[in-house]
Amino acid sequence: MSADDLDPDIEYTLLNKKDAKVYQVPPAASAEGHKAGDWKEAIWHGNVRVIGKGKDLSIRLMNNGTGELFAQCVIPNGEYEKYCERVLDSSRYWVLKIVNGHRHAFIGFGFSDRNDAFDFSACLTDFKATFVDKAREAEAAVVQPMRDLSLKEGQTIKVNIPGRQSGSRRQDRSSGSSAGYAPTLAAPPAASALLLAPPAPAASAVLQGQLPAKPVGKASAPAPQDDFADFADFQSAAVPPSV
């Protein structure tokens, strides 16, 4: 059964347990809450029935033999925390708020069996989660009318794409270069790095004046030797001198 299937006029039984107990509750010893250890003997034994009607719960305490109603705790909108308070020192007992018109009273309520107490607590929690909380979520999730998100005349959308520069930045950069922007040049190497290799020995002697400088240009060919260069000396020796 879902929250949409609920009929506000139809009652349905969620839980039916026997051996329920009712206690007279003394005033709370502290602001934190009640303790079952402060209660005396039970003043009533009977059955408990949890009834659902729409989004409301009713905890009805019924007499064993006759089935007559002993007391009833009505819980509007399943908000059991306001009408069914767990005690501080036990998981089997609660304090019920019984409302009658403008009057109300508090009674102690619980079970001898721990499993019955667990089923009672789970019944209250499941009812609120299934029939109350989900109904509220459904009401909040009502589809709202779609808004008109189209662009009106003259409206524009600016999209910034990572990694791409906008036109204004490119324009600023180009205008900056045309206005006399010069790229930065690397610094010249140090003077110590411009070292010349030492000159060759022959060149060094020429520079110092020890050797005549060899003319630069086309090398001159050696003078041709005359095969009869010594014949004149031989002829002069053969002719006797004149007296």
Sequence and secondary structure as in RCSB ss.txt:
>XXXX:A:sequence
MSADDLDPDIEYTLLNKKDAKVYQVPPAASAEGHKAGDWKEAIWHGNVRVIGKGKDLSIRLMNNGTGELFAQCVI
PNGEYEKYCERVLDSSRYWVLKIVNGHRHAFIGFGFSDRNDAFDFSACLTDFKATFVDKAREAEAAVVQPMRDLS
LKEGQTIKVNIPGRQSGSRRQDRSSGSSAGYAPTLAAPPAASALLLAPPAPAASAVLQGQLPAKPVGKASAPAPQ
DDFADFADFQSAAVPPSV
>XXXX:A:secstr
  GGG  TT EEEEEEEEEEEEEE    SBTTB  GGG  S SEEEEEEEEEETTEEEEEEE TTT  EEEEEEE
GGG GGGTEEE SS SSEEEEEEEETTEEEEEEEEESSHHHHHHHHHHHHHHIIIIIIHHHHHHHT        S
  TT       TT   HHHHHHHHHHHHTT          GGG       HHHHHHHHTSS     SS       
 TTTTHHHHHHHHS    
